[in-house]
C-alpha cells in the first residue's frame, strides 16, 4: 500500500516489522527531542541521549502492522505510530523507572481515564489510536501529517474500528488532527495538572494544554475497492443513474431521456474492458456511491473497435477519437510503451465533495505503478473532472473548445456552462 503526498515525491506506506530500529533512530532525532513534555522535562540531553522507558512506551506495539512511514528517496521523513484499543481488554503495562518520564506517562494515563472514551461511546468496542505523528523538521508543511491522518482512517476502517483517538500534547499535532475532522472531547491545561499541589509540566508557548481528540465518522467514509467482475450489472445500473445522464456531452445530445432511458452503444463503449481487474468502486453501507473505470493502452496494440449505430453517440465517440489522435501521446512520449487510462470518474450526487474522486485518482496512481505503466491519461469532457485531475497532479497536454469542433462547418456539441472544452490530461510522475 503506497500513497503519494500531494505535489511531492513523498510516499506514505506501512512500516515493516524489520524497520523498528530505523524508526527508533528517526524518533530519536525528532519526536523524542521535540515533543513538548519531553523537551520541558529534558528527557533527552547530551548527557542522556536515550530514554529507554520512553522508547519502550512508544514502540511497545510496533509489530502491530498498523504503523506508517513517510519516505522520500528511500529516506524516512515521517513516522505515524498506531495501535488498537479494545473494550475490556487491558493495555499492556510497562514498568517505568525513569522519574522524569513517569510524570509524562502518568499524565497520559490521567487523560485517558478522564476522557473515558468507552463510557462516552457505549456502542464502540474497538478504538484505533494514533499515538505519534512525527515529521522531519525539514519536511514540515508538505502535507505529511494530513496524509498520515487520512491513511490511518483507511486502516482504522479496514480494521473494523468504530472510533479513532489521538492524545495531543502539542498545539501543532492537535491542529493537524482538527483539520482532519477530529474533535476535542477532553482538554486539560498544563497549569492545572499538579502533583502534591505543584504544576509539574510547563511546556513552552504555544503548547498550553493536552487534548484528547476523536474521529467518529468512520462509518460515514466510503470504502474504495476493486470492482469484481460479477459486479458489471451493478456498475451499469449505477452509471445509468449518474454518469450516463449527467456527462456534459451525453446531456447535450439527450442520449438518455424518458423515451430512451438506455443507450446500448454508450454502455458497450464504457464497459468494454470491465473485466480487466483495474476498475474501482466507492462503497458505503453496501451501496455503490462511485465508480472509476480504468484501462491500459499499449503502444502498437490496436484498441478493441466497436461498431456504433446510435447517430447521437457516434458524434461523441468521434470527438473522443479525434482528441486521442490530436493528443498523440505515444508520439509525445516516445519512451512510453504502456499508458494507464482513467476512462471514467462518476460519483453519486449526494456523495460529491467528500473526496471520493480524489481517492479514485490516488488509488489509480498506485495501480498504474503496480502495472508498470509509465504514463497516465484522462480525457475530461467536464470542467469538474478536469479540475479534479489537475488537483491530483495531472497536466493538460491538449485542449479543444467545443465551439471549435465542427462537422460540415457546424458546431455539433454545446454543453452547458461551465463545460467549455474537452481536455486530454496526463500524469507523468509514475
Secondary structure, DSSP 8 states (H G I E B T S, - for coil): -EEE-TTSS-EEEE--GGGHHHHHHHHHHTHHHHSHHHHHHT-S-SS----HHHHHHHHTTGGGS--EEEEETTEEEEEEEEEEEETT----------HHHHHHHHHHHHHHHHH-HHHH-TT--EEEEEEEEEE-GGGTTSSHHHHHHHHHHHHHHHTT-SEEEEEE-SHHHHHHHHHTT-EEEEEEEGGG-EETTEE-----TT--EEEEEEE--GGGS-EEEE--GGGHHHHHHHHHHTHHHHSHHHHHHT-S-SS----HHHHHHHHTTGGGS--EEEEETTEEEEEEEEEEEETT----------HHHHHHHHHHHHHHHHH-HHHH-TT--EEEEEEEEEE-GGGTTSSHHHHHHHHHHHHHHHTT-SEEEEEESSHHHHHHHHHTT-EEEEEEEGGG-EETTEE-----TT--EEEEEEE---
